Amino acid sequence: MNLFPFQRIILGTLAFPALLLSGGQSGRTEISGTISNTLTIYNDSELVGDVTCGVGAAPCIQFGASGIKLRLNGYTITEKITGCTPDTSSQDGIDVAVTGLHDVAILGPGLVQKFGGFGIGIEGVSKVKVEGVTTSDNCFSGIFLGSASDSDIERNVSVRNSIGSEDAPCGGT
């Protein structure tokens, strides 16, 4: 196909923004900084810096599609809670709780800490992998599994969780 020089310039100009929007060669969503509204991820994602969550009454990061991974890459996800109360119980760090989701993964190393609810909440899904994640100082379980099947929860560390569960201690995993 023979193109005039101005046609090559136009095609090059149109192709360049598409490359930027694709997220580069990896196609992953990069996450860091402050999250003020629940971030729902629909493709492979990774932390590229520490994350501070100020969402309130909702999860910080939520899975929205099957077949994706969240890589923590050694970074920390922290909530800004001042104490464990019934009002903070829905403030989970990472939620995999959309019924029917499957084949998703949360991969460490990384730290999920100081959430009013669960560090990681997994409910109504199958084939979830959580590996190499540390959960600490969350008001309820570090990693909570409810109606989850055929999942691998491996090589995780859970420290000082369940500080707000009072009569229904739920602890680590």
C-alpha positions as CSV (number, residue, x, y, z in Angstrom):
1,M,0.0,0.0,0.0
2,N,1.5,3.3,-1.1
3,L,0.9,6.2,1.2
4,F,1.5,9.8,0.7
5,P,3.8,11.4,3.4
6,F,0.8,13.3,5.0
7,Q,-1.1,10.0,5.2
8,R,1.7,8.4,7.1
9,I,1.8,11.3,9.6
10,I,-2.0,11.1,10.1
11,L,-1.8,7.3,10.7
12,G,1.1,7.7,13.1
13,T,-0.7,10.4,15.0
14,L,-3.8,8.3,15.4
15,A,-1.9,5.2,16.5
16,F,0.2,6.9,19.2
17,P,-2.7,7.7,21.6
18,A,-4.0,4.2,21.3
19,L,-0.7,2.8,22.5
20,L,-0.8,5.1,25.6
21,L,-4.3,4.1,26.5
22,S,-3.6,0.4,26.3
23,G,-1.4,0.6,29.4
24,G,1.8,-0.2,27.6
25,Q,2.9,-3.7,26.7
26,S,1.7,-5.3,30.0
27,G,-1.9,-4.1,29.7
28,R,-2.1,-3.9,33.5
29,T,-3.7,-1.2,35.5
30,E,-1.1,0.5,37.8
31,I,-2.4,1.5,41.3
32,S,-0.8,3.8,43.9
33,G,-1.6,6.8,46.0
34,T,-4.9,7.6,47.6
35,I,-8.2,5.9,46.7
36,S,-11.3,7.9,47.7
37,N,-14.0,5.8,46.0
38,T,-14.0,2.0,45.5
39,L,-11.7,1.0,42.7
40,T,-13.2,-1.8,40.7
41,I,-10.6,-3.7,38.6
42,Y,-11.5,-5.4,35.3
43,N,-8.1,-6.4,34.1
44,D,-4.8,-7.5,35.6
45,S,-3.6,-4.9,38.0
46,E,-0.6,-4.1,40.1
47,L,0.5,-1.8,42.9
48,V,3.3,0.5,41.8
49,G,3.4,2.3,45.2
50,D,1.8,2.3,48.6
51,V,-2.0,2.9,48.7
52,T,-4.0,4.8,51.3
53,C,-7.7,4.2,51.3
54,G,-10.2,6.8,52.4
55,V,-13.4,5.2,50.9
56,G,-15.5,4.7,54.0
57,A,-18.5,2.2,54.2
58,A,-17.2,0.3,51.1
59,P,-14.2,-1.8,50.0
60,C,-11.1,-0.1,48.8
61,I,-10.3,-2.3,45.8
62,Q,-12.9,-4.7,44.3
63,F,-12.6,-7.3,41.6
64,G,-15.1,-6.8,38.8
65,A,-14.2,-9.6,36.3
66,S,-13.0,-13.2,36.2
67,G,-9.6,-14.4,35.2
68,I,-7.6,-11.4,36.5
69,K,-4.7,-10.9,39.0
70,L,-3.9,-8.2,41.5
71,R,-0.1,-8.1,42.2
72,L,0.9,-6.2,45.4
73,N,4.6,-6.1,44.4
74,G,5.7,-5.6,48.0
75,Y,3.6,-2.5,48.6
76,T,1.1,-1.7,51.4
77,I,-2.6,-1.0,51.3
78,T,-3.8,1.0,54.4
79,E,-7.2,2.3,55.5
80,K,-7.5,5.5,57.6
81,I,-9.7,4.1,60.4
82,T,-9.5,5.5,63.9
83,G,-11.1,2.5,65.7
84,C,-13.2,-0.6,65.1
85,T,-17.0,0.0,65.3
86,P,-20.0,-1.5,63.6
87,D,-19.9,1.5,61.3
88,T,-16.5,0.5,59.9
89,S,-17.3,-3.2,59.3
90,S,-17.9,-2.7,55.6
91,Q,-14.5,-1.1,55.0
92,D,-12.6,-4.1,53.5
93,G,-9.2,-3.7,51.9
94,I,-9.7,-6.0,48.9
95,D,-13.1,-7.6,48.0
96,V,-13.6,-10.6,45.7
97,A,-17.3,-10.8,46.4
98,V,-19.1,-10.6,43.1
99,T,-21.1,-13.8,42.8
100,G,-19.9,-16.0,40.0
101,L,-16.4,-14.6,39.7
102,H,-13.7,-17.3,39.3
103,D,-10.1,-17.7,38.5
104,V,-8.8,-14.5,40.2
105,A,-5.6,-14.0,42.2
106,I,-4.2,-11.7,44.8
107,L,-0.4,-12.1,44.8
108,G,2.1,-10.9,47.3
109,P,4.4,-10.0,48.7
110,G,2.4,-7.1,50.2
111,L,0.6,-5.8,53.3
112,V,-3.1,-5.2,53.7
113,Q,-3.6,-3.4,57.1
114,K,-5.9,-1.3,59.4
115,F,-9.2,-1.9,57.7
116,G,-12.5,-1.6,59.5
117,G,-13.8,-4.8,58.0
118,F,-11.7,-7.7,56.5
119,G,-8.3,-7.2,55.1
120,I,-9.4,-9.4,52.2
121,G,-13.0,-10.5,51.8
122,I,-13.8,-13.5,49.5
123,E,-17.4,-14.5,49.2
124,G,-19.6,-16.4,46.6
125,V,-16.8,-17.1,44.2
126,S,-14.6,-20.0,43.1
127,K,-11.0,-20.7,42.2
128,V,-9.4,-17.8,44.0
129,K,-5.7,-17.7,44.9
130,V,-4.3,-15.6,47.7
131,E,-0.6,-16.1,48.1
132,G,2.2,-14.3,50.0
133,V,0.1,-11.6,51.5
134,T,0.4,-10.2,55.0
135,T,-2.7,-8.9,56.8
136,S,-2.4,-7.0,60.0
137,D,-4.5,-5.0,62.4
138,N,-7.8,-5.3,60.6
139,C,-10.9,-5.1,62.7
140,F,-12.2,-8.5,61.5
141,S,-10.5,-11.4,59.7
142,G,-7.3,-10.8,57.8
143,I,-8.6,-13.1,55.0
144,F,-12.3,-14.0,55.1
145,L,-13.7,-16.9,53.1
146,G,-17.5,-17.2,52.8
147,S,-19.1,-19.6,50.3
148,A,-15.9,-19.8,48.3
149,S,-14.9,-23.0,46.7
150,D,-11.9,-24.7,45.1
151,S,-9.5,-21.9,46.2
152,D,-5.9,-21.8,47.2
153,I,-4.9,-19.6,50.2
154,E,-1.2,-20.2,50.7
155,R,1.9,-18.8,52.4
156,N,0.1,-15.8,53.9
157,V,0.8,-14.2,57.3
158,S,-2.0,-12.9,59.5
159,V,-1.1,-10.7,62.6
160,R,-3.3,-8.9,65.2
161,N,-6.5,-9.2,63.2
162,S,-10.1,-9.5,64.7
163,I,-9.6,-6.6,67.1
164,G,-13.2,-5.4,66.6
165,S,-15.1,-8.7,66.3
166,E,-15.8,-8.9,70.1
167,D,-18.3,-11.8,70.6
168,A,-17.6,-13.5,67.3
169,P,-13.8,-13.6,67.0
170,C,-12.8,-14.5,63.5
171,G,-9.0,-13.9,63.5
172,G,-6.6,-14.7,60.7
173,T,-8.2,-16.7,57.9
